[in-house]
Amino acid sequence: MPVDDPPPQRSLLGLPLEPCSTDPMTGFFRTGCCETGDEDVGRHVVCAEVTAEFLAFSRRQGNDLETPRPGFRGLRPGDRWCLCAARWKEALDAGVAPPVVLAATHERATTVVPRQALLAHALDRESLN
């Protein structure tokens, strides 16, 4: 008997999750999407367009996303990246939360971040209509 494919993971909009970025390739599973699963302890579910302020904040928090490493060119302002929901919330509390792409942000982000905060930082606000 064939095994059914799992249902598509959903975005904050309740629709199938759209890609966040393939250049650079992002996501916990490096699929370009902010998909999650039990092994994704950090919940890399917020698709954000990183800013210089956020990158500096993340570096100060101990997560340098700018420095190139083997297999990773480093992020630059304007790149989209699947962020840990808790880190995005820390950035929100510090006043440096980067904008988010609702269609590419996983619905599970709301287990860590208030939905209204994500909506208030949406790049694709028109998706709400």
C-alpha positions in Angstrom: 0.0 0.0 0.0 1.6 3.4 -1.0 2.4 5.9 1.7 0.6 9.2 1.2 2.7 12.3 1.0 2.2 14.5 4.1 0.1 17.5 3.6 1.9 20.7 2.6 3.2 22.8 5.4 1.2 26.0 5.7 2.1 29.7 5.9 0.7 32.4 8.2 -1.8 33.0 5.5 -3.1 29.4 5.8 -1.9 28.5 2.3 0.9 26.2 1.3 4.3 27.6 2.3 6.0 29.6 -0.4 9.8 29.6 -0.9 11.8 32.1 1.2 15.1 32.1 -0.7 17.2 29.9 -2.9 20.0 32.4 -3.3 21.2 32.0 -0.7 19.6 28.6 -0.1 17.8 28.8 3.2 15.6 26.7 5.5 16.5 24.2 8.2 16.4 21.5 5.5 18.0 23.8 2.9 15.0 23.5 0.6 14.6 27.3 0.2 11.4 27.1 2.4 11.0 27.7 6.1 9.7 24.2 6.6 10.0 22.6 10.1 9.9 19.2 11.7 10.7 17.6 15.0 14.5 17.8 14.4 14.3 21.6 13.9 14.6 22.5 17.6 15.3 26.2 16.8 12.1 26.5 14.7 13.6 28.2 11.7 10.2 29.3 10.5 10.3 33.1 10.1 11.1 34.2 6.5 12.8 37.6 7.0 14.5 40.1 4.7 17.5 40.8 6.8 18.7 44.3 7.6 22.1 45.7 8.6 20.6 46.4 12.0 19.4 42.8 12.5 22.7 41.3 11.2 24.6 43.4 13.7 22.2 42.4 16.5 22.5 38.7 15.6 26.3 38.9 15.7 26.2 40.5 19.1 23.9 37.7 20.3 26.5 35.2 19.1 25.1 34.2 15.7 27.3 35.8 13.0 25.3 35.4 9.8 27.5 37.8 7.8 30.9 36.1 7.7 31.3 33.6 4.8 32.1 30.0 5.7 32.5 26.9 3.6 29.2 26.4 1.8 27.8 29.7 3.0 28.6 33.1 1.4 27.3 35.1 4.4 24.2 37.2 4.4 23.9 40.8 3.2 21.1 43.3 3.9 18.2 42.5 1.6 18.8 38.7 1.6 15.9 36.6 2.7 16.6 33.9 5.4 14.6 31.5 7.5 15.2 32.8 11.1 14.6 31.1 14.4 11.3 32.3 15.7 12.9 33.0 19.1 15.7 35.1 17.6 13.2 37.1 15.5 11.2 37.8 18.8 14.5 38.9 20.6 15.1 41.3 17.7 11.5 42.5 18.0 12.0 43.2 21.7 15.2 45.0 20.9 13.6 47.2 18.2 15.5 45.7 15.3 13.1 43.0 13.9 13.6 42.6 10.2 10.5 42.6 7.9 8.9 39.2 7.2 7.3 37.5 4.2 4.0 36.2 5.4 3.5 33.8 2.5 6.9 32.2 3.3 6.7 32.3 7.1 5.5 29.0 8.7 2.2 29.1 10.7 4.1 27.6 13.7 5.9 30.9 14.1 2.9 32.0 16.2 3.8 29.5 18.9 6.8 31.8 19.7 5.9 35.2 18.2 2.5 37.0 18.5 0.7 36.8 15.1 0.0 40.6 15.2 3.7 41.3 15.6 4.5 39.3 12.4 1.6 41.0 10.5 2.8 44.4 11.6 6.3 43.6 10.1 4.9 42.1 6.8 6.6 42.9 3.5 3.6 41.3 1.7 0.8 43.0 3.5 -1.3 42.9 0.4 -1.5 39.2 0.8 -3.9 39.8 3.7 -6.6 41.1 1.3 
